[in-house]
Amino acid sequence: MIILMVIHDLTGGGAEQQLSYLAPELVRKGHQVHLFYCKKGPNDFSLDGVFLYKANDNEGDFSLFRRILKLARIIKPDIIHTWLLKMDILGGLVALCLRIPWVFREPSSKFAYPNNIKNKGRIWMAKFSDAILCNSQNGYDFWLNKVKTCKIHIVPNGLPLELIKSSSAYELISFYERGPILLYAGRLVEGKNIDLLIKALSISNKRMTINCIICGEGDLKIKLMELVKNHNLEEKIRFIGHLPQISLWELMKKVTAYVSLSGYEGCPNTTLEAMACGAPIFLSNIPAHLEIADNNSAFIVDVTDINNISSTFENYLIDFEKLKQKSEIALNRVSRFSIEKMVNHHLSVYQNVI
């Protein structure tokens, strides 16, 4: 099978990470995979055996459309698989023009899509797609009543479970004050509620010391650093930027717990990775989190109540028996998210539409 994947960049988000797991595995299974992208990132180095085609970062949409069209005419793919909004539209148009089966990935939920022309265009185009690959029930529900139900498939994310298991524990920097250490890892953007995390920690640190590492980059970084400064938490909350994947797993194995207070998610990669690393997890009570964890395997908090968040931190970050108990249950739950299952799900959908 010849597969053309189209994504705008490889800068390290969850979708890009899943692509970096999927594409090389398809090659290892004997398929020919071509990848068109515009911007380099940490994931483009692990795409062994994949044919790579890079456009310029600043090319306009029409130029990108022509490039993808030309490439598709040359390699004659059996299927075009697009990733994320921009390339769902451009790559989808190419597939429709050339009458090539087209699938695209739904990585999130309805809350990620404001009511604008691009999102409306993606929804309209989806009616002509051959399959939509949703990584969560939440994503599946978004597409119900918008396209034929037979087109919608749930394909959960995959994790390199053995590689995560073999990683060692990170040596934490000594500047943290004595006390538990929380970790957030992901993009510093709206919807992740990192400001809420900082405010909850401000309340908790009036009664006990709780440190926090914030790992990642994003548009809100400067604003969030100012918020930390305004709450006099510079010695307790540190921003360490983007970490390589293995280093992040090593850090997850060392901190007291991982936290995600997101307002919405699809199938959250980093939370699954934390579970696979054996880190206890504190999660917001959103459908995406409740799909992968429950009260037995995680500390579930109400993000509409900042006092509930802070009191949950205070009550359980020092309860080592409860932390261990929940992390062991979470580790068992995450064992079903293997790359092999994820790849086989994709192949099954591909074969059904060509």
Contacts in CASP RR format, 6 or more apart in sequence:
PFRMAT RR
TARGET T0000
AUTHOR 0000-0000-0000
METHOD contacts of the structure
MODEL  1
MIILMVIHDLTGGGAEQQLSYLAPELVRKGHQVHLFYCKKGPNDFSLDGV
FLYKANDNEGDFSLFRRILKLARIIKPDIIHTWLLKMDILGGLVALCLRI
PWVFREPSSKFAYPNNIKNKGRIWMAKFSDAILCNSQNGYDFWLNKVKTC
KIHIVPNGLPLELIKSSSAYELISFYERGPILLYAGRLVEGKNIDLLIKA
LSISNKRMTINCIICGEGDLKIKLMELVKNHNLEEKIRFIGHLPQISLWE
LMKKVTAYVSLSGYEGCPNTTLEAMACGAPIFLSNIPAHLEIADNNSAFI
VDVTDINNISSTFENYLIDFEKLKQKSEIALNRVSRFSIEKMVNHHLSVY
QNVI
1 31 0 8 1.000
1 32 0 8 1.000
1 78 0 8 1.000
1 79 0 8 1.000
1 350 0 8 1.000
1 351 0 8 1.000
1 354 0 8 1.000
2 31 0 8 1.000
2 32 0 8 1.000
2 34 0 8 1.000
2 75 0 8 1.000
2 76 0 8 1.000
2 77 0 8 1.000
2 78 0 8 1.000
2 79 0 8 1.000
3 26 0 8 1.000
3 31 0 8 1.000
3 32 0 8 1.000
3 33 0 8 1.000
3 34 0 8 1.000
3 77 0 8 1.000
3 78 0 8 1.000
3 79 0 8 1.000
3 80 0 8 1.000
3 81 0 8 1.000
3 350 0 8 1.000
4 34 0 8 1.000
4 35 0 8 1.000
4 36 0 8 1.000
4 71 0 8 1.000
4 72 0 8 1.000
4 75 0 8 1.000
4 77 0 8 1.000
4 79 0 8 1.000
4 80 0 8 1.000
4 81 0 8 1.000
4 100 0 8 1.000
5 19 0 8 1.000
5 23 0 8 1.000
5 33 0 8 1.000
5 34 0 8 1.000
5 35 0 8 1.000
5 36 0 8 1.000
5 80 0 8 1.000
5 81 0 8 1.000
5 82 0 8 1.000
5 83 0 8 1.000
6 35 0 8 1.000
6 36 0 8 1.000
6 37 0 8 1.000
6 68 0 8 1.000
6 80 0 8 1.000
6 81 0 8 1.000
6 82 0 8 1.000
6 83 0 8 1.000
6 87 0 8 1.000
6 90 0 8 1.000
6 91 0 8 1.000
6 92 0 8 1.000
6 94 0 8 1.000
7 15 0 8 1.000
7 16 0 8 1.000
7 19 0 8 1.000
7 35 0 8 1.000
7 36 0 8 1.000
7 37 0 8 1.000
7 82 0 8 1.000
7 83 0 8 1.000
7 84 0 8 1.000
7 87 0 8 1.000
8 37 0 8 1.000
8 38 0 8 1.000
8 39 0 8 1.000
8 83 0 8 1.000
8 84 0 8 1.000
8 86 0 8 1.000
8 87 0 8 1.000
9 16 0 8 1.000
9 37 0 8 1.000
9 38 0 8 1.000
9 39 0 8 1.000
9 40 0 8 1.000
9 41 0 8 1.000
10 16 0 8 1.000
10 19 0 8 1.000
10 20 0 8 1.000
10 37 0 8 1.000
10 39 0 8 1.000
10 40 0 8 1.000
10 41 0 8 1.000
10 42 0 8 1.000
10 43 0 8 1.000
10 44 0 8 1.000
11 39 0 8 1.000
11 40 0 8 1.000
11 41 0 8 1.000
11 42 0 8 1.000
11 43 0 8 1.000
12 41 0 8 1.000
12 42 0 8 1.000
12 43 0 8 1.000
12 242 0 8 1.000
13 186 0 8 1.000
13 187 0 8 1.000
13 269 0 8 1.000
14 107 0 8 1.000
14 157 0 8 1.000
14 269 0 8 1.000
14 270 0 8 1.000
15 83 0 8 1.000
15 84 0 8 1.000
15 105 0 8 1.000
15 107 0 8 1.000
16 41 0 8 1.000
16 43 0 8 1.000
16 83 0 8 1.000
17 43 0 8 1.000
17 245 0 8 1.000
17 269 0 8 1.000
18 105 0 8 1.000
18 107 0 8 1.000
18 135 0 8 1.000
18 157 0 8 1.000
18 158 0 8 1.000
18 269 0 8 1.000
18 342 0 8 1.000
19 35 0 8 1.000
19 43 0 8 1.000
19 83 0 8 1.000
20 43 0 8 1.000
20 44 0 8 1.000
20 46 0 8 1.000
20 47 0 8 1.000
21 158 0 8 1.000
21 160 0 8 1.000
21 339 0 8 1.000
21 342 0 8 1.000
21 343 0 8 1.000
22 339 0 8 1.000
22 342 0 8 1.000
22 343 0 8 1.000
22 346 0 8 1.000
23 33 0 8 1.000
23 35 0 8 1.000
23 47 0 8 1.000
23 50 0 8 1.000
24 33 0 8 1.000
24 46 0 8 1.000
24 47 0 8 1.000
24 48 0 8 1.000
24 49 0 8 1.000
24 50 0 8 1.000
25 339 0 8 1.000
25 340 0 8 1.000
25 343 0 8 1.000
26 33 0 8 1.000
26 343 0 8 1.000
26 346 0 8 1.000
26 347 0 8 1.000
27 33 0 8 1.000
27 48 0 8 1.000
27 49 0 8 1.000
27 50 0 8 1.000
29 343 0 8 1.000
29 347 0 8 1.000
32 51 0 8 1.000
33 49 0 8 1.000
33 50 0 8 1.000
33 51 0 8 1.000
34 50 0 8 1.000
34 51 0 8 1.000
34 53 0 8 1.000
34 71 0 8 1.000
34 75 0 8 1.000
34 77 0 8 1.000
35 47 0 8 1.000
35 50 0 8 1.000
35 51 0 8 1.000
35 52 0 8 1.000
35 53 0 8 1.000
36 53 0 8 1.000
36 55 0 8 1.000
36 67 0 8 1.000
36 68 0 8 1.000
36 71 0 8 1.000
37 44 0 8 1.000
37 52 0 8 1.000
37 53 0 8 1.000
37 54 0 8 1.000
37 55 0 8 1.000
38 54 0 8 1.000
38 55 0 8 1.000
38 56 0 8 1.000
38 57 0 8 1.000
38 59 0 8 1.000
38 64 0 8 1.000
39 57 0 8 1.000
40 54 0 8 1.000
42 242 0 8 1.000
42 244 0 8 1.000
42 245 0 8 1.000
44 52 0 8 1.000
51 75 0 8 1.000
53 67 0 8 1.000
53 71 0 8 1.000
55 63 0 8 1.000
55 64 0 8 1.000
55 67 0 8 1.000
59 67 0 8 1.000
61 86 0 8 1.000
61 90 0 8 1.000
64 90 0 8 1.000
65 90 0 8 1.000
65 91 0 8 1.000
65 93 0 8 1.000
65 94 0 8 1.000
68 90 0 8 1.000
68 91 0 8 1.000
68 94 0 8 1.000
69 94 0 8 1.000
69 97 0 8 1.000
69 98 0 8 1.000
72 80 0 8 1.000
72 94 0 8 1.000
72 95 0 8 1.000
72 98 0 8 1.000
72 100 0 8 1.000
73 98 0 8 1.000
77 100 0 8 1.000
78 100 0 8 1.000
78 101 0 8 1.000
78 350 0 8 1.000
78 354 0 8 1.000
79 100 0 8 1.000
79 101 0 8 1.000
79 102 0 8 1.000
79 103 0 8 1.000
79 350 0 8 1.000
79 353 0 8 1.000
79 354 0 8 1.000
80 91 0 8 1.000
80 92 0 8 1.000
80 94 0 8 1.000
80 95 0 8 1.000
80 100 0 8 1.000
80 101 0 8 1.000
80 102 0 8 1.000
80 103 0 8 1.000
81 102 0 8 1.000
81 103 0 8 1.000
81 104 0 8 1.000
81 105 0 8 1.000
81 350 0 8 1.000
82 88 0 8 1.000
82 90 0 8 1.000
82 91 0 8 1.000
82 92 0 8 1.000
82 95 0 8 1.000
82 102 0 8 1.000
82 103 0 8 1.000
82 104 0 8 1.000
82 105 0 8 1.000
83 104 0 8 1.000
83 105 0 8 1.000
84 105 0 8 1.000
84 107 0 8 1.000
85 118 0 8 1.000
85 119 0 8 1.000
85 122 0 8 1.000
86 118 0 8 1.000
88 104 0 8 1.000
88 122 0 8 1.000
88 125 0 8 1.000
89 118 0 8 1.000
89 121 0 8 1.000
89 122 0 8 1.000
89 125 0 8 1.000
91 102 0 8 1.000
92 102 0 8 1.000
92 104 0 8 1.000
92 125 0 8 1.000
92 129 0 8 1.000
93 125 0 8 1.000
94 100 0 8 1.000
95 101 0 8 1.000
95 102 0 8 1.000
96 102 0 8 1.000
96 125 0 8 1.000
96 128 0 8 1.000
101 130 0 8 1.000
101 353 0 8 1.000
101 354 0 8 1.000
102 128 0 8 1.000
102 129 0 8 1.000
102 130 0 8 1.000
103 129 0 8 1.000
103 130 0 8 1.000
103 131 0 8 1.000
103 132 0 8 1.000
103 133 0 8 1.000
103 349 0 8 1.000
103 350 0 8 1.000
103 353 0 8 1.000
104 126 0 8 1.000
104 129 0 8 1.000
104 132 0 8 1.000
104 133 0 8 1.000
105 132 0 8 1.000
105 133 0 8 1.000
105 134 0 8 1.000
105 135 0 8 1.000
106 132 0 8 1.000
106 133 0 8 1.000
106 134 0 8 1.000
106 135 0 8 1.000
106 139 0 8 1.000
106 140 0 8 1.000
106 142 0 8 1.000
106 143 0 8 1.000
107 135 0 8 1.000
107 266 0 8 1.000
107 267 0 8 1.000
108 138 0 8 1.000
108 139 0 8 1.000
108 264 0 8 1.000
108 265 0 8 1.000
108 266 0 8 1.000
109 136 0 8 1.000
109 138 0 8 1.000
109 139 0 8 1.000
109 141 0 8 1.000
109 142 0 8 1.000
109 264 0 8 1.000
109 265 0 8 1.000
109 266 0 8 1.000
109 287 0 8 1.000
109 288 0 8 1.000
110 138 0 8 1.000
110 139 0 8 1.000
110 141 0 8 1.000
110 142 0 8 1.000
111 263 0 8 1.000
111 264 0 8 1.000
112 264 0 8 1.000
113 119 0 8 1.000
113 142 0 8 1.000
123 146 0 8 1.000
126 132 0 8 1.000
126 143 0 8 1.000
126 146 0 8 1.000
126 147 0 8 1.000
126 151 0 8 1.000
127 146 0 8 1.000
127 147 0 8 1.000
129 147 0 8 1.000
129 151 0 8 1.000
130 151 0 8 1.000
130 353 0 8 1.000
131 151 0 8 1.000
131 152 0 8 1.000
131 153 0 8 1.000
131 349 0 8 1.000
131 352 0 8 1.000
131 353 0 8 1.000
132 143 0 8 1.000
132 147 0 8 1.000
132 151 0 8 1.000
132 152 0 8 1.000
132 153 0 8 1.000
133 153 0 8 1.000
133 155 0 8 1.000
133 345 0 8 1.000
133 346 0 8 1.000
133 349 0 8 1.000
134 140 0 8 1.000
134 142 0 8 1.000
134 143 0 8 1.000
134 152 0 8 1.000
134 153 0 8 1.000
134 154 0 8 1.000
134 155 0 8 1.000
135 154 0 8 1.000
135 155 0 8 1.000
135 156 0 8 1.000
135 157 0 8 1.000
135 266 0 8 1.000
135 267 0 8 1.000
136 154 0 8 1.000
136 156 0 8 1.000
136 265 0 8 1.000
136 266 0 8 1.000
136 267 0 8 1.000
136 287 0 8 1.000
136 288 0 8 1.000
136 291 0 8 1.000
137 154 0 8 1.000
137 287 0 8 1.000
137 291 0 8 1.000
138 264 0 8 1.000
138 265 0 8 1.000
138 266 0 8 1.000
138 287 0 8 1.000
138 288 0 8 1.000
138 291 0 8 1.000
139 266 0 8 1.000
140 152 0 8 1.000
140 154 0 8 1.000
143 151 0 8 1.000
143 152 0 8 1.000
144 152 0 8 1.000
153 345 0 8 1.000
153 349 0 8 1.000
155 342 0 8 1.000
155 345 0 8 1.000
155 346 0 8 1.000
155 349 0 8 1.000
156 267 0 8 1.000
156 336 0 8 1.000
156 337 0 8 1.000
156 341 0 8 1.000
156 342 0 8 1.000
156 345 0 8 1.000
157 267 0 8 1.000
157 269 0 8 1.000
157 272 0 8 1.000
157 337 0 8 1.000
157 342 0 8 1.000
158 272 0 8 1.000
158 337 0 8 1.000
158 338 0 8 1.000
158 339 0 8 1.000
158 341 0 8 1.000
158 342 0 8 1.000
159 269 0 8 1.000
159 272 0 8 1.000
159 273 0 8 1.000
159 276 0 8 1.000
159 334 0 8 1.000
159 337 0 8 1.000
159 338 0 8 1.000
159 339 0 8 1.000
160 339 0 8 1.000
161 276 0 8 1.000
161 334 0 8 1.000
161 335 0 8 1.000
161 337 0 8 1.000
161 338 0 8 1.000
161 339 0 8 1.000
163 246 0 8 1.000
164 249 0 8 1.000
164 273 0 8 1.000
164 276 0 8 1.000
164 277 0 8 1.000
165 276 0 8 1.000
167 246 0 8 1.000
167 249 0 8 1.000
167 250 0 8 1.000
167 253 0 8 1.000
167 277 0 8 1.000
168 250 0 8 1.000
168 253 0 8 1.000
169 250 0 8 1.000
169 253 0 8 1.000
169 254 0 8 1.000
170 247 0 8 1.000
170 250 0 8 1.000
170 251 0 8 1.000
170 253 0 8 1.000
170 254 0 8 1.000
171 254 0 8 1.000
172 181 0 8 1.000
172 251 0 8 1.000
172 254 0 8 1.000
172 255 0 8 1.000
173 238 0 8 1.000
175 235 0 8 1.000
175 238 0 8 1.000
176 211 0 8 1.000
176 236 0 8 1.000
176 238 0 8 1.000
177 209 0 8 1.000
177 211 0 8 1.000
177 235 0 8 1.000
177 236 0 8 1.000
178 209 0 8 1.000
179 208 0 8 1.000
179 209 0 8 1.000
179 210 0 8 1.000
179 211 0 8 1.000
179 256 0 8 1.000
180 209 0 8 1.000
180 210 0 8 1.000
180 211 0 8 1.000
180 256 0 8 1.000
180 257 0 8 1.000
180 317 0 8 1.000
180 318 0 8 1.000
181 210 0 8 1.000
181 211 0 8 1.000
181 212 0 8 1.000
181 213 0 8 1.000
181 255 0 8 1.000
181 256 0 8 1.000
182 197 0 8 1.000
182 201 0 8 1.000
182 210 0 8 1.000
182 211 0 8 1.000
182 212 0 8 1.000
182 213 0 8 1.000
182 255 0 8 1.000
182 256 0 8 1.000
182 257 0 8 1.000
182 258 0 8 1.000
182 259 0 8 1.000
182 282 0 8 1.000
182 313 0 8 1.000
182 317 0 8 1.000
183 212 0 8 1.000
183 213 0 8 1.000
183 215 0 8 1.000
183 251 0 8 1.000
183 252 0 8 1.000
183 255 0 8 1.000
183 257 0 8 1.000
183 258 0 8 1.000
183 259 0 8 1.000
183 274 0 8 1.000
183 279 0 8 1.000
184 192 0 8 1.000
184 194 0 8 1.000
184 197 0 8 1.000
184 212 0 8 1.000
184 213 0 8 1.000
184 214 0 8 1.000
184 215 0 8 1.000
184 258 0 8 1.000
184 259 0 8 1.000
184 260 0 8 1.000
185 215 0 8 1.000
185 216 0 8 1.000
185 243 0 8 1.000
185 248 0 8 1.000
185 251 0 8 1.000
185 252 0 8 1.000
185 258 0 8 1.000
185 270 0 8 1.000
185 274 0 8 1.000
186 192 0 8 1.000
186 215 0 8 1.000
186 216 0 8 1.000
186 270 0 8 1.000
187 216 0 8 1.000
187 217 0 8 1.000
187 218 0 8 1.000
188 194 0 8 1.000
188 214 0 8 1.000
188 216 0 8 1.000
188 217 0 8 1.000
188 218 0 8 1.000
188 219 0 8 1.000
188 220 0 8 1.000
188 221 0 8 1.000
188 224 0 8 1.000
189 218 0 8 1.000
189 219 0 8 1.000
189 220 0 8 1.000
190 219 0 8 1.000
190 220 0 8 1.000
191 262 0 8 1.000
191 263 0 8 1.000
191 264 0 8 1.000
192 260 0 8 1.000
192 261 0 8 1.000
192 262 0 8 1.000
192 263 0 8 1.000
193 261 0 8 1.000
193 262 0 8 1.000
193 263 0 8 1.000
193 284 0 8 1.000
193 303 0 8 1.000
194 214 0 8 1.000
194 220 0 8 1.000
194 224 0 8 1.000
194 261 0 8 1.000
195 220 0 8 1.000
195 223 0 8 1.000
195 224 0 8 1.000
195 227 0 8 1.000
196 261 0 8 1.000
196 303 0 8 1.000
196 306 0 8 1.000
196 309 0 8 1.000
197 212 0 8 1.000
197 259 0 8 1.000
197 261 0 8 1.000
197 309 0 8 1.000
198 212 0 8 1.000
198 224 0 8 1.000
198 227 0 8 1.000
198 228 0 8 1.000
198 231 0 8 1.000
198 233 0 8 1.000
198 237 0 8 1.000
199 227 0 8 1.000
199 231 0 8 1.000
199 306 0 8 1.000
200 261 0 8 1.000
200 306 0 8 1.000
200 309 0 8 1.000
200 310 0 8 1.000
200 313 0 8 1.000
201 210 0 8 1.000
201 212 0 8 1.000
201 231 0 8 1.000
201 233 0 8 1.000
201 236 0 8 1.000
201 237 0 8 1.000
201 310 0 8 1.000
201 313 0 8 1.000
202 231 0 8 1.000
202 233 0 8 1.000
203 306 0 8 1.000
203 307 0 8 1.000
203 310 0 8 1.000
204 210 0 8 1.000
204 310 0 8 1.000
204 313 0 8 1.000
204 314 0 8 1.000
205 233 0 8 1.000
205 236 0 8 1.000
207 314 0 8 1.000
208 314 0 8 1.000
208 318 0 8 1.000
209 236 0 8 1.000
210 236 0 8 1.000
210 313 0 8 1.000
210 314 0 8 1.000
210 317 0 8 1.000
211 236 0 8 1.000
211 237 0 8 1.000
211 238 0 8 1.000
212 236 0 8 1.000
212 237 0 8 1.000
212 238 0 8 1.000
212 259 0 8 1.000
213 237 0 8 1.000
213 238 0 8 1.000
213 240 0 8 1.000
213 251 0 8 1.000
213 255 0 8 1.000
214 224 0 8 1.000
214 237 0 8 1.000
214 238 0 8 1.000
214 239 0 8 1.000
214 240 0 8 1.000
214 241 0 8 1.000
215 240 0 8 1.000
215 241 0 8 1.000
215 242 0 8 1.000
215 243 0 8 1.000
215 248 0 8 1.000
215 251 0 8 1.000
216 239 0 8 1.000
216 240 0 8 1.000
216 241 0 8 1.000
216 242 0 8 1.000
216 243 0 8 1.000
217 241 0 8 1.000
217 242 0 8 1.000
221 239 0 8 1.000
224 239 0 8 1.000
225 239 0 8 1.000
228 234 0 8 1.000
228 237 0 8 1.000
228 239 0 8 1.000
243 251 0 8 1.000
248 270 0 8 1.000
248 273 0 8 1.000
249 273 0 8 1.000
249 276 0 8 1.000
249 277 0 8 1.000
252 258 0 8 1.000
252 273 0 8 1.000
252 274 0 8 1.000
252 277 0 8 1.000
252 278 0 8 1.000
252 279 0 8 1.000
253 277 0 8 1.000
253 278 0 8 1.000
253 279 0 8 1.000
255 279 0 8 1.000
256 280 0 8 1.000
256 317 0 8 1.000
256 323 0 8 1.000
257 279 0 8 1.000
257 280 0 8 1.000
257 281 0 8 1.000
257 282 0 8 1.000
257 299 0 8 1.000
257 317 0 8 1.000
257 323 0 8 1.000
258 270 0 8 1.000
258 271 0 8 1.000
258 274 0 8 1.000
258 279 0 8 1.000
258 280 0 8 1.000
258 281 0 8 1.000
258 282 0 8 1.000
259 281 0 8 1.000
259 282 0 8 1.000
259 283 0 8 1.000
260 268 0 8 1.000
260 270 0 8 1.000
260 271 0 8 1.000
260 281 0 8 1.000
260 282 0 8 1.000
260 283 0 8 1.000
260 284 0 8 1.000
260 289 0 8 1.000
261 282 0 8 1.000
261 283 0 8 1.000
261 284 0 8 1.000
261 301 0 8 1.000
261 303 0 8 1.000
261 309 0 8 1.000
262 268 0 8 1.000
262 284 0 8 1.000
262 286 0 8 1.000
262 288 0 8 1.000
262 289 0 8 1.000
263 284 0 8 1.000
263 286 0 8 1.000
263 303 0 8 1.000
264 286 0 8 1.000
264 288 0 8 1.000
265 271 0 8 1.000
265 286 0 8 1.000
265 288 0 8 1.000
265 289 0 8 1.000
266 288 0 8 1.000
267 288 0 8 1.000
267 291 0 8 1.000
267 292 0 8 1.000
268 288 0 8 1.000
268 289 0 8 1.000
268 292 0 8 1.000
271 281 0 8 1.000
271 283 0 8 1.000
271 289 0 8 1.000
271 292 0 8 1.000
271 293 0 8 1.000
272 292 0 8 1.000
272 334 0 8 1.000
272 337 0 8 1.000
274 281 0 8 1.000
275 281 0 8 1.000
275 292 0 8 1.000
275 293 0 8 1.000
275 297 0 8 1.000
275 327 0 8 1.000
275 330 0 8 1.000
275 331 0 8 1.000
275 333 0 8 1.000
275 334 0 8 1.000
276 331 0 8 1.000
276 334 0 8 1.000
276 337 0 8 1.000
278 327 0 8 1.000
278 328 0 8 1.000
278 330 0 8 1.000
278 331 0 8 1.000
279 327 0 8 1.000
280 298 0 8 1.000
280 299 0 8 1.000
280 323 0 8 1.000
280 324 0 8 1.000
280 326 0 8 1.000
280 327 0 8 1.000
280 330 0 8 1.000
281 293 0 8 1.000
281 297 0 8 1.000
281 298 0 8 1.000
281 299 0 8 1.000
281 326 0 8 1.000
281 327 0 8 1.000
281 330 0 8 1.000
282 298 0 8 1.000
282 299 0 8 1.000
282 301 0 8 1.000
282 312 0 8 1.000
282 313 0 8 1.000
282 316 0 8 1.000
283 289 0 8 1.000
283 293 0 8 1.000
283 298 0 8 1.000
283 299 0 8 1.000
283 300 0 8 1.000
283 301 0 8 1.000
284 300 0 8 1.000
284 301 0 8 1.000
284 302 0 8 1.000
284 303 0 8 1.000
285 300 0 8 1.000
285 301 0 8 1.000
285 302 0 8 1.000
285 303 0 8 1.000
286 303 0 8 1.000
289 298 0 8 1.000
289 300 0 8 1.000
290 300 0 8 1.000
292 333 0 8 1.000
292 334 0 8 1.000
293 300 0 8 1.000
293 330 0 8 1.000
293 333 0 8 1.000
294 300 0 8 1.000
296 326 0 8 1.000
296 329 0 8 1.000
297 326 0 8 1.000
297 329 0 8 1.000
297 330 0 8 1.000
297 333 0 8 1.000
298 326 0 8 1.000
298 330 0 8 1.000
299 312 0 8 1.000
299 316 0 8 1.000
299 326 0 8 1.000
301 308 0 8 1.000
301 309 0 8 1.000
301 312 0 8 1.000
302 308 0 8 1.000
302 309 0 8 1.000
303 309 0 8 1.000
316 322 0 8 1.000
316 323 0 8 1.000
317 323 0 8 1.000
END
